[in-house]
Amino acid sequence: MSMQELLRDDIARRTFLRRSGLSVGSMALASLLNQSPARGADGAKPQAAGVVNPLHHKAKIKRVIWLYMAGGPSHLETLDYKPKLAEMNGKPMPESLTKGQPIAQLQGKALTCLGPQHGFKKYGKSGQEICEIFPKVGEIADDLCIIRSLHTEAINHDPAHTFMNTGSSVPGRPAMGSWLWYGLGSECDDLPGFIVLTSSGGGQDQPIAQRQWHSGFLPSRFQGVEFRSKGDPVLYVSRPGGVSNEQQNDVVSAISELNRLHNAKVNDPEITTRISQYEMAFKMQTSVPELMDLSQEPKEMLEMYGAKPGDGSFASNCLLARRMAQRGVRFIQLYHRGWDHHGGIKGAIQGVAGRVDQASAALVTDLKRRGMLDETLVVWGGEFGRTPMAQGNGRDHHMKAMSMWLCGGGIKGGMTYGATDDFGYNPVENVTHINDLHATILHLLGIDHGKLTYRFQGRDFRLTDIAGEVIKPILA
């Protein structure tokens, strides 16, 4: 086919789109949305089961809900109590711990101990130690596995987010949600398999780049889609004024046919992706408004979460996450930005804890009551921890130690795994890497992390790169 013919073909397609009544914004959105298991215009049914078919072993869960506390929550005021650090408050940090170690903003400065700013209590029959500013989370202590010995490899926010999401600090790798969607497929045909919600408040809001939910070198249909719980849920997904459902269906069908004809000439896999994306966008015009309408929820359910329809809060996002889980979304990630406490940590962390404590516990309780917790993994944590050394009246970034909690299918509840030293500076027992966490999540979903690979630029890539071990002691 000559260049002149290709150019004429392309001009004809763009002319059709301009005159069709379907906005360019809607087309741009559609090109970012994801695969529908419904039959495409060429009669082929896109693979819904994913590439890991059959599973490598029996799965314990079907989905993941990640409550991502963006900004670096201090483990010392959340899940890792250090009485020795409290005793050392205001005294110099032992040089044996910090000498030659990378520190974000305190490098070269006098290092002074900052004791825990809030007390801890033992909760539940298991006696899990949790900071008292999380009383609701304390009520579900017997469902939680607290990991206190995690560490990461990036000391600043953006690379640390990238490492937590993709298993590498190098930008451009696929996010975990994209890997799961690629590996396992989707359980719903009118919503993406990977959805992101964001909220903020309670502290300094660190920005979150959209590439944190990008599909990287995986096919673009596996990219995460950000939903907004305030205003239009998805930009440009609404039907243009004066266009009926039937008219738009005709447009989508015609565009898909044009794409199919073009693909027959150039054999570009992204064109096949685009066909299914147009169909997904069309279906979402009906499914998304209903999904995001929290006014359908009973008053007692809204009160349980502390949610208000349309307020864009973390509480509302948690309730939306449960609704998404019910509809079969594979990976749901809720970012709450407000945990970057370089100063004023005592009041600030109490404030942000008040925004997430009730809803985090409510989500677990709600899933449990509905019989869904056994098939769902809930993860709570951020991109790194905070230093035991004072930064004024706050804490600096700390990649050596951090804490998270997990609960749900396949996870032992009421247990604490791993430990840090007396200052919360280094893990000293059951040291756990982020790659290990990722390997464990994949294991719970029936995937051997070493076998889920994608060949790119002559190399087989995987979420856990060349590392990762399943954390077997925390498995039920």
GIZIKA-V313247 format. One line per field, one symbol per residue. ss: DSSP state (~ for helix, > for strand, _ for the rest). phi: phi as a letter, one per 20 degrees, with the letter a starting at -180 (. if undefined). Layout:
ss: ???
phi: ???
This chain:
ss: __~~~~~~~~~~~~~~~~~____~~~~~~~~~______>_____>_________________>>>>>>>>____~~~_____~~~~~____>__~~~~_____________>>______>>>>____>>>>___~~~~~_~~~_>>>>>>>_____~~~~~~~~~~_________~~~~~~~~~_________>>>>>>>_________~~~~______~~~__>>__________________~~~~~~~~~~~~~~~~~~~~~~__~~~~~~~~~~~~~~~~~~~~~~~~_~~~__~~~~~~~________~~~~~~~~~~~~~____>>>>>>>_______~~~~~~~~~~~~~~~~~~~~~~~~~___~~~>>>>>>___>>>>>>>__>>>>>___>>>>>>>__>___>>>_>>______>>>__>>~~~~~~~~~~~_________>>>__>>>__________~~~>_
phi: .fffffffgfffffffffeeneffgffffgfdedfdfffefeneegfeeneebfffbfeecdbcddeeefpnffffccccecfffffegneffgffedfmefcfdegndfddfcfgebfdcedmffmfecffecfffgfdgfeededddfbcccddgfffgfffednbeefoeffggfgffffdmdecdcbfebccccbbpoafeefdffffceelefgffeffdeddecnfgcgmefffgndegfffgfffffffffffffffedldgfffgfgfffffgffffeffgfgeefffffgfffffemdcgmemefffffffffffffenffcccdederdedfblfgffffffffedffffffffffgffemdffdcdddcrdeaecffefdmdccefbefbbcbccbpgndfemcddnbdffdmecfcblgceggfffffffgfendeffdecbeblnceebgeldcncfeffeef
